[in-house]
Amino acid sequence: MTFREDESQIYAEDGAKNIALFRRALLNLIKAHPLKDSVAGKMMRAGWDSQFRAEILFGQKPTKV
């Protein structure tokens, strides 16, 4: 229940299947990121930091500032 699926308001059969597929793909990307943190921690950080979110979604390397 990483993405609070029980609170989802999607009732259409195809819509629920599509969102479930999208959630599984995102979960796999989050787990594959090399940062040593929990899945919940990575999700929270991705919500706060657009650079970290880009690293997860697009596989971008972190840039040195």
mmCIF file as Biopython writes it, N, C-alpha, C and O atoms, coordinates in Angstrom:
data_model
#
loop_
_atom_site.group_PDB
_atom_site.id
_atom_site.type_symbol
_atom_site.label_atom_id
_atom_site.label_alt_id
_atom_site.label_comp_id
_atom_site.label_asym_id
_atom_site.label_entity_id
_atom_site.label_seq_id
_atom_site.pdbx_PDB_ins_code
_atom_site.Cartn_x
_atom_site.Cartn_y
_atom_site.Cartn_z
_atom_site.occupancy
_atom_site.B_iso_or_equiv
_atom_site.auth_seq_id
_atom_site.auth_asym_id
_atom_site.pdbx_PDB_model_num
ATOM 1   N N  . MET A ? 1  ? 0.837   -1.176 0.000   1.0 0.0 1  A 1 
ATOM 2   C CA . MET A ? 1  ? 0.000   0.000  0.000   1.0 0.0 1  A 1 
ATOM 3   C C  . MET A ? 1  ? 0.886   1.245  0.000   1.0 0.0 1  A 1 
ATOM 4   O O  . MET A ? 1  ? 0.677   2.161  0.795   1.0 0.0 1  A 1 
ATOM 5   N N  . THR A ? 2  ? 1.844   1.274  -0.866  1.0 0.0 2  A 1 
ATOM 6   C CA . THR A ? 2  ? 2.795   2.371  -0.945  1.0 0.0 2  A 1 
ATOM 7   C C  . THR A ? 2  ? 2.147   3.649  -1.456  1.0 0.0 2  A 1 
ATOM 8   O O  . THR A ? 2  ? 2.459   4.738  -0.974  1.0 0.0 2  A 1 
ATOM 9   N N  . PHE A ? 3  ? 1.261   3.530  -2.415  1.0 0.0 3  A 1 
ATOM 10  C CA . PHE A ? 3  ? 0.647   4.700  -3.033  1.0 0.0 3  A 1 
ATOM 11  C C  . PHE A ? 3  ? -0.780  4.958  -2.529  1.0 0.0 3  A 1 
ATOM 12  O O  . PHE A ? 3  ? -1.534  5.682  -3.179  1.0 0.0 3  A 1 
ATOM 13  N N  . ARG A ? 4  ? -1.160  4.384  -1.393  1.0 0.0 4  A 1 
ATOM 14  C CA . ARG A ? 4  ? -2.503  4.530  -0.806  1.0 0.0 4  A 1 
ATOM 15  C C  . ARG A ? 4  ? -3.586  4.071  -1.792  1.0 0.0 4  A 1 
ATOM 16  O O  . ARG A ? 4  ? -4.554  4.788  -2.044  1.0 0.0 4  A 1 
ATOM 17  N N  . GLU A ? 5  ? -3.408  2.897  -2.331  1.0 0.0 5  A 1 
ATOM 18  C CA . GLU A ? 5  ? -4.334  2.372  -3.320  1.0 0.0 5  A 1 
ATOM 19  C C  . GLU A ? 5  ? -5.748  2.223  -2.776  1.0 0.0 5  A 1 
ATOM 20  O O  . GLU A ? 5  ? -6.713  2.344  -3.531  1.0 0.0 5  A 1 
ATOM 21  N N  . ASP A ? 6  ? -5.886  1.964  -1.484  1.0 0.0 6  A 1 
ATOM 22  C CA . ASP A ? 6  ? -7.223  1.788  -0.905  1.0 0.0 6  A 1 
ATOM 23  C C  . ASP A ? 6  ? -8.041  3.075  -0.934  1.0 0.0 6  A 1 
ATOM 24  O O  . ASP A ? 6  ? -9.270  3.021  -0.885  1.0 0.0 6  A 1 
ATOM 25  N N  . GLU A ? 7  ? -7.384  4.229  -1.012  1.0 0.0 7  A 1 
ATOM 26  C CA . GLU A ? 7  ? -8.081  5.500  -1.039  1.0 0.0 7  A 1 
ATOM 27  C C  . GLU A ? 7  ? -8.374  5.976  -2.464  1.0 0.0 7  A 1 
ATOM 28  O O  . GLU A ? 7  ? -8.924  7.061  -2.650  1.0 0.0 7  A 1 
ATOM 29  N N  . SER A ? 8  ? -8.017  5.186  -3.456  1.0 0.0 8  A 1 
ATOM 30  C CA . SER A ? 8  ? -8.198  5.567  -4.848  1.0 0.0 8  A 1 
ATOM 31  C C  . SER A ? 8  ? -9.680  5.651  -5.203  1.0 0.0 8  A 1 
ATOM 32  O O  . SER A ? 8  ? -10.485 4.835  -4.752  1.0 0.0 8  A 1 
ATOM 33  N N  . GLN A ? 9  ? -10.028 6.641  -6.011  1.0 0.0 9  A 1 
ATOM 34  C CA . GLN A ? 9  ? -11.412 6.848  -6.438  1.0 0.0 9  A 1 
ATOM 35  C C  . GLN A ? 9  ? -11.644 6.371  -7.870  1.0 0.0 9  A 1 
ATOM 36  O O  . GLN A ? 9  ? -12.614 6.781  -8.508  1.0 0.0 9  A 1 
ATOM 37  N N  . ILE A ? 10 ? -10.772 5.515  -8.378  1.0 0.0 10 A 1 
ATOM 38  C CA . ILE A ? 10 ? -10.895 5.025  -9.752  1.0 0.0 10 A 1 
ATOM 39  C C  . ILE A ? 10 ? -11.776 3.778  -9.736  1.0 0.0 10 A 1 
ATOM 40  O O  . ILE A ? 10 ? -11.440 2.775  -9.106  1.0 0.0 10 A 1 
ATOM 41  N N  . TYR A ? 11 ? -12.906 3.854  -10.438 1.0 0.0 11 A 1 
ATOM 42  C CA . TYR A ? 11 ? -13.845 2.741  -10.437 1.0 0.0 11 A 1 
ATOM 43  C C  . TYR A ? 11 ? -13.941 2.037  -11.783 1.0 0.0 11 A 1 
ATOM 44  O O  . TYR A ? 11 ? -14.371 0.885  -11.845 1.0 0.0 11 A 1 
ATOM 45  N N  . ALA A ? 12 ? -13.555 2.697  -12.843 1.0 0.0 12 A 1 
ATOM 46  C CA . ALA A ? 12 ? -13.603 2.069  -14.157 1.0 0.0 12 A 1 
ATOM 47  C C  . ALA A ? 12 ? -12.595 0.933  -14.202 1.0 0.0 12 A 1 
ATOM 48  O O  . ALA A ? 12 ? -11.467 1.085  -13.734 1.0 0.0 12 A 1 
ATOM 49  N N  . GLU A ? 13 ? -12.991 -0.201 -14.759 1.0 0.0 13 A 1 
ATOM 50  C CA . GLU A ? 13 ? -12.134 -1.381 -14.764 1.0 0.0 13 A 1 
ATOM 51  C C  . GLU A ? 13 ? -10.811 -1.129 -15.491 1.0 0.0 13 A 1 
ATOM 52  O O  . GLU A ? 13 ? -9.746  -1.472 -14.977 1.0 0.0 13 A 1 
ATOM 53  N N  . ASP A ? 14 ? -10.875 -0.537 -16.678 1.0 0.0 14 A 1 
ATOM 54  C CA . ASP A ? 14 ? -9.653  -0.278 -17.434 1.0 0.0 14 A 1 
ATOM 55  C C  . ASP A ? 14 ? -8.788  0.777  -16.757 1.0 0.0 14 A 1 
ATOM 56  O O  . ASP A ? 14 ? -7.562  0.669  -16.767 1.0 0.0 14 A 1 
ATOM 57  N N  . GLY A ? 15 ? -9.404  1.783  -16.175 1.0 0.0 15 A 1 
ATOM 58  C CA . GLY A ? 15 ? -8.658  2.831  -15.496 1.0 0.0 15 A 1 
ATOM 59  C C  . GLY A ? 15 ? -7.875  2.282  -14.321 1.0 0.0 15 A 1 
ATOM 60  O O  . GLY A ? 15 ? -6.716  2.647  -14.124 1.0 0.0 15 A 1 
ATOM 61  N N  . ALA A ? 16 ? -8.487  1.415  -13.543 1.0 0.0 16 A 1 
ATOM 62  C CA . ALA A ? 16 ? -7.811  0.824  -12.390 1.0 0.0 16 A 1 
ATOM 63  C C  . ALA A ? 16 ? -6.622  -0.031 -12.834 1.0 0.0 16 A 1 
ATOM 64  O O  . ALA A ? 16 ? -5.572  -0.015 -12.191 1.0 0.0 16 A 1 
ATOM 65  N N  . LYS A ? 17 ? -6.782  -0.768 -13.919 1.0 0.0 17 A 1 
ATOM 66  C CA . LYS A ? 17 ? -5.681  -1.588 -14.431 1.0 0.0 17 A 1 
ATOM 67  C C  . LYS A ? 17 ? -4.535  -0.717 -14.934 1.0 0.0 17 A 1 
ATOM 68  O O  . LYS A ? 17 ? -3.367  -1.029 -14.700 1.0 0.0 17 A 1 
ATOM 69  N N  . ASN A ? 18 ? -4.865  0.366  -15.619 1.0 0.0 18 A 1 
ATOM 70  C CA . ASN A ? 18 ? -3.835  1.257  -16.153 1.0 0.0 18 A 1 
ATOM 71  C C  . ASN A ? 18 ? -3.062  1.936  -15.022 1.0 0.0 18 A 1 
ATOM 72  O O  . ASN A ? 18 ? -1.835  2.018  -15.075 1.0 0.0 18 A 1 
ATOM 73  N N  . ILE A ? 19 ? -3.760  2.415  -14.015 1.0 0.0 19 A 1 
ATOM 74  C CA . ILE A ? 19 ? -3.096  3.080  -12.896 1.0 0.0 19 A 1 
ATOM 75  C C  . ILE A ? 19 ? -2.240  2.076  -12.119 1.0 0.0 19 A 1 
ATOM 76  O O  . ILE A ? 19 ? -1.150  2.422  -11.663 1.0 0.0 19 A 1 
ATOM 77  N N  . ALA A ? 20 ? -2.713  0.849  -11.963 1.0 0.0 20 A 1 
ATOM 78  C CA . ALA A ? 20 ? -1.930  -0.178 -11.268 1.0 0.0 20 A 1 
ATOM 79  C C  . ALA A ? 20 ? -0.627  -0.465 -12.021 1.0 0.0 20 A 1 
ATOM 80  O O  . ALA A ? 20 ? 0.422   -0.640 -11.401 1.0 0.0 20 A 1 
ATOM 81  N N  . LEU A ? 21 ? -0.691  -0.513 -13.336 1.0 0.0 21 A 1 
ATOM 82  C CA . LEU A ? 21 ? 0.511   -0.728 -14.144 1.0 0.0 21 A 1 
ATOM 83  C C  . LEU A ? 21 ? 1.488   0.438  -13.969 1.0 0.0 21 A 1 
ATOM 84  O O  . LEU A ? 21 ? 2.689   0.223  -13.804 1.0 0.0 21 A 1 
ATOM 85  N N  . PHE A ? 22 ? 0.980   1.660  -14.003 1.0 0.0 22 A 1 
ATOM 86  C CA . PHE A ? 22 ? 1.805   2.849  -13.826 1.0 0.0 22 A 1 
ATOM 87  C C  . PHE A ? 22 ? 2.454   2.861  -12.441 1.0 0.0 22 A 1 
ATOM 88  O O  . PHE A ? 22 ? 3.630   3.203  -12.312 1.0 0.0 22 A 1 
ATOM 89  N N  . ARG A ? 23 ? 1.703   2.494  -11.413 1.0 0.0 23 A 1 
ATOM 90  C CA . ARG A ? 23 ? 2.232   2.457  -10.047 1.0 0.0 23 A 1 
ATOM 91  C C  . ARG A ? 23 ? 3.337   1.414  -9.900  1.0 0.0 23 A 1 
ATOM 92  O O  . ARG A ? 23 ? 4.348   1.664  -9.243  1.0 0.0 23 A 1 
ATOM 93  N N  . ARG A ? 24 ? 3.145   0.250  -10.509 1.0 0.0 24 A 1 
ATOM 94  C CA . ARG A ? 24 ? 4.178   -0.790 -10.440 1.0 0.0 24 A 1 
ATOM 95  C C  . ARG A ? 24 ? 5.459   -0.343 -11.135 1.0 0.0 24 A 1 
ATOM 96  O O  . ARG A ? 24 ? 6.559   -0.608 -10.651 1.0 0.0 24 A 1 
ATOM 97  N N  . ALA A ? 25 ? 5.311   0.338  -12.272 1.0 0.0 25 A 1 
ATOM 98  C CA . ALA A ? 25 ? 6.493   0.831  -12.992 1.0 0.0 25 A 1 
ATOM 99  C C  . ALA A ? 25 ? 7.234   1.870  -12.150 1.0 0.0 25 A 1 
ATOM 100 O O  . ALA A ? 25 ? 8.463   1.840  -12.077 1.0 0.0 25 A 1 
ATOM 101 N N  . LEU A ? 26 ? 6.511   2.778  -11.521 1.0 0.0 26 A 1 
ATOM 102 C CA . LEU A ? 26 ? 7.151   3.775  -10.663 1.0 0.0 26 A 1 
ATOM 103 C C  . LEU A ? 26 ? 7.822   3.136  -9.463  1.0 0.0 26 A 1 
ATOM 104 O O  . LEU A ? 26 ? 8.916   3.542  -9.072  1.0 0.0 26 A 1 
ATOM 105 N N  . LEU A ? 27 ? 7.183   2.149  -8.881  1.0 0.0 27 A 1 
ATOM 106 C CA . LEU A ? 27 ? 7.768   1.465  -7.734  1.0 0.0 27 A 1 
ATOM 107 C C  . LEU A ? 27 ? 9.079   0.780  -8.124  1.0 0.0 27 A 1 
ATOM 108 O O  . LEU A ? 27 ? 10.041  0.795  -7.356  1.0 0.0 27 A 1 
ATOM 109 N N  . ASN A ? 28 ? 9.117   0.186  -9.305  1.0 0.0 28 A 1 
ATOM 110 C CA . ASN A ? 28 ? 10.354  -0.444 -9.788  1.0 0.0 28 A 1 
ATOM 111 C C  . ASN A ? 28 ? 11.456  0.583  -10.013 1.0 0.0 28 A 1 
ATOM 112 O O  . ASN A ? 28 ? 12.618  0.317  -9.705  1.0 0.0 28 A 1 
ATOM 113 N N  . LEU A ? 29 ? 11.106  1.765  -10.553 1.0 0.0 29 A 1 
ATOM 114 C CA . LEU A ? 29 ? 12.100  2.816  -10.744 1.0 0.0 29 A 1 
ATOM 115 C C  . LEU A ? 29 ? 12.639  3.315  -9.404  1.0 0.0 29 A 1 
ATOM 116 O O  . LEU A ? 29 ? 13.839  3.555  -9.264  1.0 0.0 29 A 1 
ATOM 117 N N  . ILE A ? 30 ? 11.759  3.469  -8.429  1.0 0.0 30 A 1 
ATOM 118 C CA . ILE A ? 30 ? 12.174  3.933  -7.104  1.0 0.0 30 A 1 
ATOM 119 C C  . ILE A ? 30 ? 13.095  2.914  -6.450  1.0 0.0 30 A 1 
ATOM 120 O O  . ILE A ? 30 ? 14.116  3.285  -5.872  1.0 0.0 30 A 1 
ATOM 121 N N  . LYS A ? 31 ? 12.750  1.650  -6.532  1.0 0.0 31 A 1 
ATOM 122 C CA . LYS A ? 31 ? 13.578  0.601  -5.922  1.0 0.0 31 A 1 
ATOM 123 C C  . LYS A ? 31 ? 14.925  0.470  -6.621  1.0 0.0 31 A 1 
ATOM 124 O O  . LYS A ? 31 ? 15.915  0.103  -5.987  1.0 0.0 31 A 1 
ATOM 125 N N  . ALA A ? 32 ? 14.978  0.762  -7.908  1.0 0.0 32 A 1 
ATOM 126 C CA . ALA A ? 32 ? 16.224  0.619  -8.667  1.0 0.0 32 A 1 
ATOM 127 C C  . ALA A ? 32 ? 17.197  1.768  -8.422  1.0 0.0 32 A 1 
ATOM 128 O O  . ALA A ? 32 ? 18.376  1.644  -8.753  1.0 0.0 32 A 1 
ATOM 129 N N  . HIS A ? 33 ? 16.744  2.869  -7.859  1.0 0.0 33 A 1 
ATOM 130 C CA . HIS A ? 33 ? 17.640  4.011  -7.610  1.0 0.0 33 A 1 
ATOM 131 C C  . HIS A ? 33 ? 18.676  3.609  -6.566  1.0 0.0 33 A 1 
ATOM 132 O O  . HIS A ? 33 ? 18.326  2.973  -5.572  1.0 0.0 33 A 1 
ATOM 133 N N  . PRO A ? 34 ? 19.947  3.967  -6.770  1.0 0.0 34 A 1 
ATOM 134 C CA . PRO A ? 34 ? 21.023  3.479  -5.898  1.0 0.0 34 A 1 
ATOM 135 C C  . PRO A ? 34 ? 21.070  4.100  -4.498  1.0 0.0 34 A 1 
ATOM 136 O O  . PRO A ? 34 ? 21.829  3.613  -3.660  1.0 0.0 34 A 1 
ATOM 137 N N  . LEU A ? 35 ? 20.311  5.128  -4.214  1.0 0.0 35 A 1 
ATOM 138 C CA . LEU A ? 35 ? 20.321  5.744  -2.891  1.0 0.0 35 A 1 
ATOM 139 C C  . LEU A ? 35 ? 19.884  4.728  -1.841  1.0 0.0 35 A 1 
ATOM 140 O O  . LEU A ? 35 ? 18.879  4.039  -2.018  1.0 0.0 35 A 1 
ATOM 141 N N  . LYS A ? 36 ? 20.636  4.636  -0.756  1.0 0.0 36 A 1 
ATOM 142 C CA . LYS A ? 36 ? 20.316  3.707  0.328   1.0 0.0 36 A 1 
ATOM 143 C C  . LYS A ? 36 ? 19.318  4.360  1.271   1.0 0.0 36 A 1 
ATOM 144 O O  . LYS A ? 36 ? 19.702  4.952  2.280   1.0 0.0 36 A 1 
ATOM 145 N N  . ASP A ? 37 ? 18.051  4.253  0.945   1.0 0.0 37 A 1 
ATOM 146 C CA . ASP A ? 37 ? 16.964  4.803  1.746   1.0 0.0 37 A 1 
ATOM 147 C C  . ASP A ? 37 ? 15.744  3.926  1.515   1.0 0.0 37 A 1 
ATOM 148 O O  . ASP A ? 37 ? 15.718  3.124  0.582   1.0 0.0 37 A 1 
ATOM 149 N N  . SER A ? 38 ? 14.748  4.077  2.351   1.0 0.0 38 A 1 
ATOM 150 C CA . SER A ? 38 ? 13.528  3.291  2.192   1.0 0.0 38 A 1 
ATOM 151 C C  . SER A ? 38 ? 12.739  3.792  0.983   1.0 0.0 38 A 1 
ATOM 152 O O  . SER A ? 38 ? 12.979  4.893  0.488   1.0 0.0 38 A 1 
ATOM 153 N N  . VAL A ? 39 ? 11.809  2.984  0.521   1.0 0.0 39 A 1 
ATOM 154 C CA . VAL A ? 39 ? 10.960  3.380  -0.594  1.0 0.0 39 A 1 
ATOM 155 C C  . VAL A ? 39 ? 10.158  4.617  -0.206  1.0 0.0 39 A 1 
ATOM 156 O O  . VAL A ? 39 ? 10.033  5.549  -1.001  1.0 0.0 39 A 1 
ATOM 157 N N  . ALA A ? 40 ? 9.615   4.632  1.005   1.0 0.0 40 A 1 
ATOM 158 C CA . ALA A ? 40 ? 8.845   5.789  1.460   1.0 0.0 40 A 1 
ATOM 159 C C  . ALA A ? 40 ? 9.725   7.033  1.524   1.0 0.0 40 A 1 
ATOM 160 O O  . ALA A ? 40 ? 9.280   8.126  1.174   1.0 0.0 40 A 1 
ATOM 161 N N  . GLY A ? 41 ? 10.958  6.877  1.964   1.0 0.0 41 A 1 
ATOM 162 C CA . GLY A ? 41 ? 11.878  8.009  2.035   1.0 0.0 41 A 1 
ATOM 163 C C  . GLY A ? 41 ? 12.216  8.546  0.651   1.0 0.0 41 A 1 
ATOM 164 O O  . GLY A ? 41 ? 12.283  9.759  0.448   1.0 0.0 41 A 1 
ATOM 165 N N  . LYS A ? 42 ? 12.426  7.646  -0.293  1.0 0.0 42 A 1 
ATOM 166 C CA . LYS A ? 42 ? 12.715  8.074  -1.663  1.0 0.0 42 A 1 
ATOM 167 C C  . LYS A ? 42 ? 11.509  8.777  -2.279  1.0 0.0 42 A 1 
ATOM 168 O O  . LYS A ? 42 ? 11.668  9.761  -3.002  1.0 0.0 42 A 1 
ATOM 169 N N  . MET A ? 43 ? 10.305  8.279  -1.997  1.0 0.0 43 A 1 
ATOM 170 C CA . MET A ? 43 ? 9.095   8.914  -2.524  1.0 0.0 43 A 1 
ATOM 171 C C  . MET A ? 43 ? 8.930   10.315 -1.943  1.0 0.0 43 A 1 
ATOM 172 O O  . MET A ? 43 ? 8.588   11.253 -2.662  1.0 0.0 43 A 1 
ATOM 173 N N  . MET A ? 44 ? 9.174   10.454 -0.647  1.0 0.0 44 A 1 
ATOM 174 C CA . MET A ? 44 ? 9.051   11.752 -0.010  1.0 0.0 44 A 1 
ATOM 175 C C  . MET A ? 44 ? 10.082  12.732 -0.591  1.0 0.0 44 A 1 
ATOM 176 O O  . MET A ? 44 ? 9.757   13.882 -0.886  1.0 0.0 44 A 1 
ATOM 177 N N  . ARG A ? 45 ? 11.309  12.267 -0.749  1.0 0.0 45 A 1 
ATOM 178 C CA . ARG A ? 45 ? 12.359  13.124 -1.293  1.0 0.0 45 A 1 
ATOM 179 C C  . ARG A ? 45 ? 12.044  13.515 -2.740  1.0 0.0 45 A 1 
ATOM 180 O O  . ARG A ? 45 ? 12.299  14.651 -3.141  1.0 0.0 45 A 1 
ATOM 181 N N  . ALA A ? 46 ? 11.494  12.589 -3.520  1.0 0.0 46 A 1 
ATOM 182 C CA . ALA A ? 46 ? 11.128  12.897 -4.905  1.0 0.0 46 A 1 
ATOM 183 C C  . ALA A ? 46 ? 10.019  13.944 -4.962  1.0 0.0 46 A 1 
ATOM 184 O O  . ALA A ? 46 ? 9.961   14.737 -5.901  1.0 0.0 46 A 1 
ATOM 185 N N  . GLY A ? 47 ? 9.147   13.947 -3.967  1.0 0.0 47 A 1 
ATOM 186 C CA . GLY A ? 47 ? 8.108   14.963 -3.909  1.0 0.0 47 A 1 
ATOM 187 C C  . GLY A ? 47 ? 8.651   16.338 -3.581  1.0 0.0 47 A 1 
ATOM 188 O O  . GLY A ? 47 ? 8.077   17.345 -3.997  1.0 0.0 47 A 1 
ATOM 189 N N  . TRP A ? 48 ? 9.747   16.398 -2.843  1.0 0.0 48 A 1 
ATOM 190 C CA . TRP A ? 48 ? 10.331  17.672 -2.429  1.0 0.0 48 A 1 
ATOM 191 C C  . TRP A ? 48 ? 11.361  18.204 -3.407  1.0 0.0 48 A 1 
ATOM 192 O O  . TRP A ? 48 ? 11.460  19.416 -3.599  1.0 0.0 48 A 1 
ATOM 193 N N  . ASP A ? 49 ? 12.127  17.322 -4.028  1.0 0.0 49 A 1 
ATOM 194 C CA . ASP A ? 49 ? 13.298  17.723 -4.804  1.0 0.0 49 A 1 
ATOM 195 C C  . ASP A ? 49 ? 13.104  17.349 -6.275  1.0 0.0 49 A 1 
ATOM 196 O O  . ASP A ? 49 ? 13.058  16.169 -6.621  1.0 0.0 49 A 1 
ATOM 197 N N  . SER A ? 50 ? 12.993  18.358 -7.133  1.0 0.0 50 A 1 
ATOM 198 C CA . SER A ? 50 ? 12.752  18.081 -8.556  1.0 0.0 50 A 1 
ATOM 199 C C  . SER A ? 50 ? 13.958  17.411 -9.219  1.0 0.0 50 A 1 
ATOM 200 O O  . SER A ? 50 ? 13.788  16.617 -10.144 1.0 0.0 50 A 1 
ATOM 201 N N  . GLN A ? 51 ? 15.158  17.717 -8.763  1.0 0.0 51 A 1 
ATOM 202 C CA . GLN A ? 51 ? 16.358  17.077 -9.315  1.0 0.0 51 A 1 
ATOM 203 C C  . GLN A ? 51 ? 16.368  15.581 -9.002  1.0 0.0 51 A 1 
ATOM 204 O O  . GLN A ? 51 ? 16.681  14.766 -9.869  1.0 0.0 51 A 1 
ATOM 205 N N  . PHE A ? 52 ? 16.026  15.220 -7.766  1.0 0.0 52 A 1 
ATOM 206 C CA . PHE A ? 52 ? 15.968  13.814 -7.382  1.0 0.0 52 A 1 
ATOM 207 C C  . PHE A ? 52 ? 14.862  13.089 -8.156  1.0 0.0 52 A 1 
ATOM 208 O O  . PHE A ? 52 ? 15.030  11.941 -8.567  1.0 0.0 52 A 1 
ATOM 209 N N  . ARG A ? 53 ? 13.738  13.772 -8.347  1.0 0.0 53 A 1 
ATOM 210 C CA . ARG A ? 53 ? 12.636  13.191 -9.126  1.0 0.0 53 A 1 
ATOM 211 C C  . ARG A ? 53 ? 13.087  12.911 -10.551 1.0 0.0 53 A 1 
ATOM 212 O O  . ARG A ? 53 ? 12.733  11.878 -11.120 1.0 0.0 53 A 1 
ATOM 213 N N  . ALA A ? 54 ? 13.869  13.827 -11.140 1.0 0.0 54 A 1 
ATOM 214 C CA . ALA A ? 54 ? 14.386  13.612 -12.497 1.0 0.0 54 A 1 
ATOM 215 C C  . ALA A ? 54 ? 15.358  12.442 -12.526 1.0 0.0 54 A 1 
ATOM 216 O O  . ALA A ? 54 ? 15.387  11.686 -13.497 1.0 0.0 54 A 1 
ATOM 217 N N  . GLU A ? 55 ? 16.159  12.283 -11.468 1.0 0.0 55 A 1 
ATOM 218 C CA . GLU A ? 55 ? 17.070  11.140 -11.395 1.0 0.0 55 A 1 
ATOM 219 C C  . GLU A ? 55 ? 16.291  9.836  -11.425 1.0 0.0 55 A 1 
ATOM 220 O O  . GLU A ? 55 ? 16.692  8.893  -12.106 1.0 0.0 55 A 1 
ATOM 221 N N  . ILE A ? 56 ? 15.192  9.770  -10.704 1.0 0.0 56 A 1 
ATOM 222 C CA . ILE A ? 56 ? 14.394  8.544  -10.654 1.0 0.0 56 A 1 
ATOM 223 C C  . ILE A ? 56 ? 13.684  8.303  -11.988 1.0 0.0 56 A 1 
ATOM 224 O O  . ILE A ? 56 ? 13.747  7.203  -12.537 1.0 0.0 56 A 1 
ATOM 225 N N  . LEU A ? 57 ? 13.019  9.317  -12.499 1.0 0.0 57 A 1 
ATOM 226 C CA . LEU A ? 57 ? 12.193  9.136  -13.702 1.0 0.0 57 A 1 
ATOM 227 C C  . LEU A ? 57 ? 13.004  8.983  -14.974 1.0 0.0 57 A 1 
ATOM 228 O O  . LEU A ? 57 ? 12.676  8.154  -15.823 1.0 0.0 57 A 1 
ATOM 229 N N  . PHE A ? 58 ? 14.070  9.781  -15.116 1.0 0.0 58 A 1 
ATOM 230 C CA . PHE A ? 58 ? 14.794  9.835  -16.384 1.0 0.0 58 A 1 
ATOM 231 C C  . PHE A ? 58 ? 16.183  9.239  -16.305 1.0 0.0 58 A 1 
ATOM 232 O O  . PHE A ? 58 ? 16.877  9.157  -17.319 1.0 0.0 58 A 1 
ATOM 233 N N  . GLY A ? 59 ? 16.609  8.818  -15.110 1.0 0.0 59 A 1 
ATOM 234 C CA . GLY A ? 59 ? 17.925  8.236  -14.962 1.0 0.0 59 A 1 
ATOM 235 C C  . GLY A ? 59 ? 19.049  9.234  -15.070 1.0 0.0 59 A 1 
ATOM 236 O O  . GLY A ? 59 ? 20.183  8.860  -15.371 1.0 0.0 59 A 1 
ATOM 237 N N  . GLN A ? 60 ? 18.755  10.511 -14.830 1.0 0.0 60 A 1 
ATOM 238 C CA . GLN A ? 60 ? 19.785  11.545 -14.900 1.0 0.0 60 A 1 
ATOM 239 C C  . GLN A ? 60 ? 20.742  11.419 -13.735 1.0 0.0 60 A 1 
ATOM 240 O O  . GLN A ? 60 ? 20.349  11.076 -12.620 1.0 0.0 60 A 1 
ATOM 241 N N  . LYS A ? 61 ? 21.990  11.698 -14.006 1.0 0.0 61 A 1 
ATOM 242 C CA . LYS A ? 61 ? 23.014  11.708 -12.974 1.0 0.0 61 A 1 
ATOM 243 C C  . LYS A ? 61 ? 22.923  13.009 -12.179 1.0 0.0 61 A 1 
ATOM 244 O O  . LYS A ? 61 ? 22.584  14.051 -12.739 1.0 0.0 61 A 1 
ATOM 245 N N  . PRO A ? 62 ? 23.219  12.960 -10.896 1.0 0.0 62 A 1 
ATOM 246 C CA . PRO A ? 62 ? 23.203  14.211 -10.131 1.0 0.0 62 A 1 
ATOM 247 C C  . PRO A ? 62 ? 24.285  15.161 -10.621 1.0 0.0 62 A 1 
ATOM 248 O O  . PRO A ? 62 ? 25.399  14.743 -10.937 1.0 0.0 62 A 1 
ATOM 249 N N  . THR A ? 63 ? 23.942  16.446 -10.679 1.0 0.0 63 A 1 
ATOM 250 C CA . THR A ? 63 ? 24.907  17.452 -11.117 1.0 0.0 63 A 1 
ATOM 251 C C  . THR A ? 63 ? 25.567  18.094 -9.921  1.0 0.0 63 A 1 
ATOM 252 O O  . THR A ? 63 ? 24.932  18.297 -8.886  1.0 0.0 63 A 1 
ATOM 253 N N  . LYS A ? 64 ? 26.831  18.411 -10.058 1.0 0.0 64 A 1 
ATOM 254 C CA . LYS A ? 64 ? 27.578  19.078 -8.990  1.0 0.0 64 A 1 
ATOM 255 C C  . LYS A ? 64 ? 27.337  20.574 -9.086  1.0 0.0 64 A 1 
ATOM 256 O O  . LYS A ? 64 ? 27.427  21.156 -10.167 1.0 0.0 64 A 1 
ATOM 257 N N  . VAL A ? 65 ? 27.033  21.187 -7.965  1.0 0.0 65 A 1 
ATOM 258 C CA . VAL A ? 65 ? 26.788  22.634 -7.951  1.0 0.0 65 A 1 
ATOM 259 C C  . VAL A ? 65 ? 27.913  23.326 -7.245  1.0 0.0 65 A 1 
ATOM 260 O O  . VAL A ? 65 ? 27.903  24.551 -7.122  1.0 0.0 65 A 1 
#
